[in-house]
Amino acid sequence: MKTLLWVALPYACLAVFVVGHVWRWRHDQFGWTTHTSQLLENRLLRLGSPLFHLGALGVIGGHVMGLLIPASFTGWLGVSEHVYHLVAVTGGTVTGVMLVAGLALLIARRLVNGRIRRVTTTMDKVLYACLTAMVVLGMTATVSNLLGGGYDYRETIAVWFRGVFWFQPRTELMTSAPLVYQLHAIGGFLFLALWPFTRLVHVWSAPLAYLWRPYVVYRARRNPTPAPQPAPAVVRDADRPPASSSSRR
């Protein structure tokens, strides 16, 4: 079972992530969009979407720092474990709250607005359910690490995670991890497998400005001012052709 969960599952999800994006681009380029519902509701979107995207960016940055950067490297830079833990917990809490608030607003607008609820697809519902589960697990791990005795995931989960990409996953490091961290890791890889088949593919083609204005601005098309018509030419008597003899008779 540990080989299935901590070796086979991660590689299968990564394969689906890569192949799924290639398939989606080749067969559904017209669907490679955000499927924005701005025209149906704009007030909650203006508040919830920036919170969600900025919070997600901070959470992803925290995961990159915690999983990909070894503890030996930060120690070599002179960052003590206490300072690293303080920065990680503070940053994770702030960005996590932003992510939770933004996600809650985005889900609420789809529940309370009938027009948006009618255009919400089944894949959208699956995506929001997975995002909610991932956020709940992540925040639970953060709170338990903050209130409890702490868990050094940099020496266990991070080492296993980097080993997956070096084709040397150490399964014993994950079997000894707390359950909430195990569920969060499994959910993260399953989320990567779901990614190519959702609206999240727009991340790879969206401009950076989307982070603070993640909506499309629609403007009404104005009728162009008609071009002035040239005045009709005035034909003088001297310019008229001479009348024929038949017409004079």
C-alpha positions, 0 to 999 in steps of 0.5 A: 500500500505504501508503494501505491500511495507514495510512489505509483500515485504521484507518478501517475498524477504527474503523467496525467498533469502533463499529458492532459495539458497537451491533450487539452491544448490540441483538442480544446483551445477554444475552452482554454479560458477562464469562462468568466462570469463577470457580466452576470455578477461583478460585485463579489467577483471584484473582491473575492477573485483578487483575494483568492489569486493573491492568497493562492500565489502566497500559498504556492510560494510557501510550498515551494520554499518549504518543499523544494529548498532544503533546510541545509541551504537556508542554514547555509544562508544564516537563517535559523530554524526559529526564524524560518518557522516564524516566517513560514507560520506568519506568511502561511497564516496571512496568505491562507486567510486570504485564500479562504476568504477569496474562495468563500466569496467565489463559492458564495456568488455561485450559490446565491446568484441564480444566473451564475448557478445555472452556468456552473458546470459539473467540472466547476463544482468538482474543482471548487470541492477539491479546492475546499478540501485542499484548503481545509487540510492545509489550514488544519496542518498549519493550525496544528503545527502552530498550536501543537508541538510542531512537526518538522516536515522539511526533514521528512515530507520535503525530502520525500517530495524532492525524491519523487522528482529524482526518482528516489522517493523514500516511502518510509518518510511519508508513512511516519508523517501525521495523517493530515500531512499524508492526506494533504500530500495525496490531495495535492497530487490528485489536484494536479491530475484534475488541473488540465481538465478545469478552467485552471489551464488559463493560468499558463496563458494569463498575464501577470496583471491578472493577479490584481485584476482577474476579470475581463473588462467589457466596454460597450461598442460606440457607434462611430461618427458617420463620415461627412458626405461630399456636397452634390456637384452643381452643374452650370448651364455652360457645362451642360451638353448642347441639346440634340435637334430632335429634342429641340423639336 
